[in-house]
Amino acid sequence: MVGSEEQREVLTWDDVQKLVDILLGQFRRDFQAMVMITRGGIIPGGMLAEAMGLTHLLTAAVDFPAEMALEHSKLVAWPQFLQFPADDLLRGRATLIVDDVWGSGRTITAVRNRVSAAGGFPETCVLHFNPYRNLFGSARPDYYAVITEKHVVYPWEIDRGADRVFFG
């Protein structure tokens, strides 16, 4: 559960559009493919793809085993790819990998490494970057709109799940 309200930031759809606009102004190349990480990267990835006119859209679903008893052990677990594009869909393509947030960085780094191993040219993109939780030293996303240490609640998460936020 998330701590006090000061540590939480609830975004509107207008806030998300502004973040997408910030990202669009940062891109240093034209991308031939996009890999959206489920679930958090689906909506921002769709918004970016629409604005960029990008139609080669792919998804990746990654899970890190939670069966280990110690919290530290979970952080070094190997990822399990539940869904990932075939290598021939990535080979030779400048590929934008999109997620909502880079917290620990485990998921997006695992996807970036797999795209690279498939022969793609990956660059990473998130709405929010949390350098305070980053497990990869000085590594950071290639593109991010905001640095934060807050727990961000996106408009598509309102009234859903453990982080329920109700308006009324």
C-alpha positions, 0 to 999 in steps of 0.5 A: 500500500502507498504511504501518505497522500504527499507521496502520491500523484494522481494524473488527469488525461490532460496531464498524460497528453502533456507528458506525451508532448514532452516526449515527442519533442525529445526523439532523436531518430525516426523509429520503425517499430515500437514495443509496448510493455504490458500493461503500463506501456500500452496507453502511452505507447498508443498515444505516441504511436498515433502522434508519430504515425507509427504502425509497426506496434508490438507488445512484450509481457514480462514477469519476474518470479515472486516465489523467492522468500527474500525480497533481495532475491526477487530483485536478481531473478531472471525475467520470464517473457510471457509474450515477446515479438519474434526476432524477425519483427525487430531485426534491423529496426530502430525500436522504441520501447515504451512503459509508463514508469522506470522504477527499478528498471528491471522490466524495461532493461530486460526488454531492451536487452532482448530487442538488442539480442534480436538484432533491433536497435532499442531506445527506451521511453517512459513517462516517469523516471524514478532514479531513487529506485533504479537498480542499474546505477547510472543507467536511465531511460533514453527518453523520459518526461518527468523525474519523480519519486512519487507513486504516480496514479495514471487516469486509466488506473482510477477506481481499479486495483489496490491503488484505488483512487475515488473521486466524488 
